[in-house]
Amino acid sequence: MEELIAKRYAVALLELSDSKVLQNQIASLENMVEALATNRIKEIVESPLVSNSDKFKTLVEPLKGSIDDTLYKLIAIMSQKGRLNLLPELLDIIKFEMKKRSNKFEGTIESDKSLTSRDIADLEKTLQKYSGAKITLKKVGETEDGIRVKVEDLGLELNFSKSRVKADLLAYIQQAI
């Protein structure tokens, strides 16, 4: 439910801002979300004892002039409606929409052996053909056996496990006998 509400705010911001302004707004939102993660500010935002007008005066009003005017007005409206806790969801939605507009996504690779930059480039090219999007992959860790590729924003996850292939092959042979 909260994500749907945050999406409405995100759509409004996306419609009112161009991509260059959005980059600055994203940076400002990242700073605000980081500040919201601190215990003291989180307590203020989540407290039913603090009125929305007091939250506005304490948290939003000092931002006037230091952030984009459109973003300031949006956050002021969110504050009036008691929805400052939706800022992290708002940021995630806007980041995803920016990736979608540029058609560029990031993914991760986990492998049991080292991969060359050429191997990674080949994987990126294959995924680009499959998805129609520009995908950049980073090696993040190691798996026990095989390889795992994830592009969470597109919902792609590819696994190739030696033990699973072996088990499937044995099952197929047993079925054929």
C-alpha positions as CSV (number, residue, x, y, z in Angstrom):
1,M,0.0,0.0,0.0
2,E,2.8,2.4,0.9
3,E,4.6,1.7,-2.4
4,L,1.4,2.7,-4.3
5,I,1.2,6.0,-2.5
6,A,4.9,6.7,-3.0
7,K,4.5,5.9,-6.7
8,R,2.0,8.7,-7.0
9,Y,4.5,11.2,-5.6
10,A,7.2,9.8,-7.8
11,V,5.1,10.1,-10.9
12,A,4.4,13.7,-10.0
13,L,8.1,14.5,-9.6
14,L,9.0,12.6,-12.8
15,E,6.5,14.6,-14.8
16,L,7.6,18.0,-13.4
17,S,11.4,17.5,-13.8
18,D,13.7,16.8,-16.6
19,S,16.5,14.2,-16.4
20,K,19.3,16.7,-15.4
21,V,17.2,18.2,-12.6
22,L,16.2,14.6,-11.5
23,Q,19.8,13.7,-11.0
24,N,20.2,16.5,-8.5
25,Q,16.9,15.6,-6.9
26,I,18.0,12.0,-6.5
27,A,21.2,13.2,-4.8
28,S,19.2,15.3,-2.4
29,L,16.7,12.5,-1.7
30,E,19.6,10.1,-1.0
31,N,20.9,12.5,1.6
32,M,17.5,12.9,3.1
33,V,16.9,9.1,3.2
34,E,20.3,8.7,4.9
35,A,19.3,11.3,7.5
36,L,16.0,9.5,8.0
37,A,17.9,6.4,8.9
38,T,19.4,8.0,12.0
39,N,17.5,7.1,15.2
40,R,16.7,10.6,16.3
41,I,15.1,11.7,13.0
42,K,13.4,8.4,12.5
43,E,11.7,8.8,16.0
44,I,10.4,12.2,15.0
45,V,9.0,11.0,11.7
46,E,7.3,8.0,13.1
47,S,6.1,9.5,16.3
48,P,2.3,10.1,16.5
49,L,3.0,12.6,19.3
50,V,4.7,15.1,17.0
51,S,2.2,16.9,14.7
52,N,2.7,17.1,11.0
53,S,3.3,20.9,11.2
54,D,6.0,20.4,13.8
55,K,7.6,17.7,11.6
56,F,7.5,20.2,8.7
57,K,9.1,23.0,10.8
58,T,11.8,20.7,12.2
59,L,12.7,18.6,9.2
60,V,11.5,20.2,5.9
61,E,11.5,23.9,6.4
62,P,15.3,24.1,7.0
63,L,15.8,22.6,3.5
64,K,14.3,25.5,1.7
65,G,16.8,27.0,-0.7
66,S,19.3,24.1,-0.4
67,I,17.3,21.7,-2.5
68,D,15.3,22.0,-5.8
69,D,12.1,24.0,-5.4
70,T,9.9,21.3,-6.9
71,L,11.4,18.7,-4.6
72,Y,10.9,21.0,-1.7
73,K,7.2,21.5,-2.5
74,L,6.7,17.8,-2.9
75,I,8.3,17.0,0.4
76,A,6.3,19.8,2.0
77,I,3.1,18.1,0.7
78,M,4.3,14.7,1.9
79,S,5.0,16.3,5.3
80,Q,1.5,17.8,5.5
81,K,0.0,14.4,4.7
82,G,2.1,12.6,7.2
83,R,4.0,10.7,4.6
84,L,7.7,11.6,5.2
85,N,8.3,7.9,6.0
86,L,7.7,7.2,2.3
87,L,10.9,9.0,1.2
88,P,13.0,5.7,0.9
89,E,10.3,4.2,-1.3
90,L,10.0,7.4,-3.3
91,L,13.8,7.3,-3.9
92,D,13.7,3.7,-5.0
93,I,10.9,4.3,-7.5
94,I,12.5,7.3,-9.0
95,K,15.9,5.5,-9.4
96,F,14.1,2.6,-11.1
97,E,12.2,4.9,-13.4
98,M,15.5,6.6,-14.4
99,K,17.1,3.3,-15.2
100,K,14.0,2.3,-17.2
101,R,14.1,5.6,-19.2
102,S,17.8,5.2,-20.0
103,N,17.3,1.4,-20.5
104,K,20.5,0.8,-18.5
105,F,20.6,-1.7,-15.7
106,E,23.2,-3.2,-13.4
107,G,23.6,-6.8,-12.4
108,T,25.9,-9.1,-10.4
109,I,27.9,-12.2,-11.1
110,E,28.9,-14.9,-8.7
111,S,31.2,-17.6,-10.0
112,D,33.3,-20.5,-8.8
113,K,36.2,-19.5,-11.0
114,S,37.7,-16.2,-12.1
115,L,36.1,-14.6,-15.1
116,T,38.0,-12.4,-17.6
117,S,36.7,-9.1,-18.7
118,R,35.9,-10.7,-22.1
119,D,33.8,-13.4,-20.4
120,I,31.8,-10.7,-18.6
121,A,31.4,-8.6,-21.8
122,D,30.1,-11.7,-23.6
123,L,27.6,-12.3,-20.8
124,E,26.5,-8.6,-21.0
125,K,26.1,-8.9,-24.8
126,T,24.0,-12.1,-24.4
127,L,21.8,-10.5,-21.8
128,Q,21.4,-7.4,-23.9
129,K,20.1,-9.5,-26.8
130,Y,17.7,-11.3,-24.5
131,S,16.4,-8.3,-22.6
132,G,16.8,-5.5,-25.0
133,A,18.4,-3.4,-22.3
134,K,22.0,-2.3,-21.7
135,I,23.3,-4.4,-18.8
136,T,26.5,-3.8,-16.9
137,L,27.7,-6.7,-14.8
138,K,30.0,-6.7,-11.7
139,K,31.6,-9.7,-10.1
140,V,30.7,-9.7,-6.4
141,G,31.5,-13.0,-5.0
142,E,31.9,-16.7,-5.4
143,T,29.5,-19.6,-5.5
144,E,30.3,-23.2,-4.5
145,D,30.0,-24.6,-8.1
146,G,28.9,-22.9,-11.2
147,I,27.8,-19.4,-12.0
148,R,24.9,-17.1,-10.9
149,V,23.9,-13.9,-12.8
150,K,21.4,-11.5,-11.3
151,V,19.8,-8.3,-12.7
152,E,17.2,-7.6,-10.0
153,D,15.6,-4.6,-11.6
154,L,14.6,-6.7,-14.6
155,G,13.8,-9.8,-12.5
156,L,16.5,-11.8,-14.2
157,E,18.4,-14.5,-12.4
158,L,20.4,-17.2,-14.2
159,N,21.9,-20.1,-12.3
160,F,24.2,-22.8,-13.7
161,S,25.3,-25.3,-11.0
162,K,27.4,-28.3,-11.8
163,S,25.8,-30.4,-9.1
164,R,22.3,-29.6,-10.4
165,V,23.3,-30.5,-14.0
166,K,24.7,-33.8,-12.7
167,A,21.6,-34.5,-10.7
168,D,19.3,-33.7,-13.7
169,L,21.5,-35.9,-16.0
170,L,21.3,-38.8,-13.5
171,A,17.5,-38.4,-13.2
172,Y,17.2,-38.4,-17.0
173,I,19.3,-41.5,-17.4
174,Q,17.3,-43.3,-14.6
175,Q,14.1,-42.3,-16.3
176,A,15.3,-43.6,-19.7
177,I,16.2,-47.0,-18.2
